[in-house]
Amino acid sequence: MSSRLAIAGGTPVVTRDDYQNWPIITDDDRRLVNEVLDSGIVAGGTAPQVSALEREWAAYIGTQHCLTTVSGTSALHMALAAVGVKPGDEVITSAFTFLASASCALHQNAVPVFVDIDPRTYCMDPSQLEAAITEHTKAVIPVHIQGLSADLDPILAIAKQHGLHVIEDACQAHGATYKGRRVGSFGDVGTFSLNNFKNLCGGEGGLFTTDSEEYLNKGVLIRCFGDEVDEVSHRRVYNASILGYMYRNQELPAALARAQLLHLDENNAVRIANADYLSAELAKIPGVIPPYCPPDCRHVYFMYNVRFDAPAAGEDGDRRRFRVAVEKALYCEGVLVGQWQTMPVPAQDLFQSQLGYGGSRHPWALNEAKGVRYNYDPAQFPVAQMLCDTYTVVHGVHAPNGKELMDKILSAFHKVFSDLGTALDHADDEIYPGADGKLYGAG
Ligand SMILES: *Cc1c(COP(=O)(O)O)cnc(C)c1O
């Protein structure tokens, strides 16, 4: 094998065939999906697979109740609606997350407010939470980012002190724990996604977990048009008692998620083993910063993130250019790397323009009329910006990939870091790193 970098015409270290795709389909999937087809029941809020998934997920997470939904995003919106977030309320979330952690507030006519992240965990920095609370704040949405729990104790304590609801965005953290307990069981409501990328996959779908009977009952109504069901006849009465939506899931995704749940722990263990191995080895390369997991957490590595530190690698140029150069060189070596979020969420055009419903200034205008101004200047989130400048996702830590692939990935890192000058010479090449859709079961 030539040691010339593939970006400069050398031979790549890794091939696409070295990667195996996610999710893993087993006979359990075929059996449960066939159960649906054989039953002839394909939908229904209390249909057998949906109900079984709700029982099994509540038992797994350790909550009293669970509701399935059509997506993680709808579970988040349902949670805000269930706890009574109103127009003009503010909802605080993390600056480094997926858009839905914030847009769920807009969907409830509330205003998202962002808090910067901790530079090691990439989760909301609890020491900056209190400064973001105003008289309008109603809820806080900590995000368990990339499979790692947010630092919940201080967040829960601050929320309690200020009378705020806590909605956990656990859409990336199925099976992750904080101080020995599974996330999604700490807040008023926990929310999960079942999309094809996630550690627990139903194709699409979501889960809403709670210990509260009140939020459960509200959730049931909100999930299905706000429509009441007659207590005696169990028939829908087509009398909406509250504002609701159509967020029901269906039997095929629920059956797939149930079958995948049978393998969640073993598949998470593979992610953890792959990640721990990569981290131990990558930490030896000056300029590579593997992900950090606090000792009281179990990180389930929905995404495996590394950061690049140019000065530590002996390069003193622009940090973003250095990341781009290394990312492109690794990608040309056949390593599936690439960014997920490219900017802090508040830097997105939606927040810069503050144009919401129908292109109007709602919901922000509601509070502006009271003299409140919202400023989403990205300069307020320097740690999230630093992360977005310097990180890349190393794809493929999911099962059934194992040590063989990890070793090839490590070889590629060593190769690139032994010739950073060449990588930097090619920083402007027209190369677009990232995983193909098929790696995550997408068409
Ligand atoms: C995936 C995800 C969601 C949304 O889930 P969908 O099922 O795609 O709607 C919300 N928050 C975070 C952090 C996510 O990663």
The ligand as an SDF file (V2000), in Angstrom:
LIG
                    3D

 15 15  0  0  0  0  0  0  0  0999 V2000
  -33.8260   12.7290   15.3160 C   0  0  0  0  0  0  0  0  0  0  0  0
  -33.9900   13.8530   16.2770 C   0  0  0  0  0  0  0  0  0  0  0  0
  -35.2240   14.4750   16.5100 C   0  0  0  0  0  0  0  0  0  0  0  0
  -36.4270   14.2610   15.6620 C   0  0  0  0  0  0  0  0  0  0  0  0
  -36.7810   12.9640   15.4430 O   0  0  0  0  0  0  0  0  0  0  0  0
  -37.6700   12.5970   14.1340 P   0  0  0  0  0  0  0  0  0  0  0  0
  -38.1500   11.2360   14.4490 O   0  0  0  0  0  0  0  0  0  0  0  0
  -36.7330   12.6440   12.9720 O   0  0  0  0  0  0  0  0  0  0  0  0
  -38.7480   13.5880   14.0480 O   0  0  0  0  0  0  0  0  0  0  0  0
  -35.3080   15.4070   17.5240 C   0  0  0  0  0  0  0  0  0  0  0  0
  -34.2390   15.7450   18.2500 N   0  0  0  0  0  0  0  0  0  0  0  0
  -33.0190   15.2100   18.0360 C   0  0  0  0  0  0  0  0  0  0  0  0
  -31.8870   15.6240   18.9000 C   0  0  0  0  0  0  0  0  0  0  0  0
  -32.8640   14.2560   17.0160 C   0  0  0  0  0  0  0  0  0  0  0  0
  -31.6520   13.7660   16.7780 O   0  0  0  0  0  0  0  0  0  0  0  0
  1  2  1  0
  2  3  1  0
  2 14  2  0
  3  4  1  0
  3 10  2  0
  4  5  1  0
  5  6  1  0
  6  7  2  0
  6  8  1  0
  6  9  1  0
 10 11  1  0
 11 12  2  0
 12 13  1  0
 12 14  1  0
 14 15  1  0
M  END
$$$$
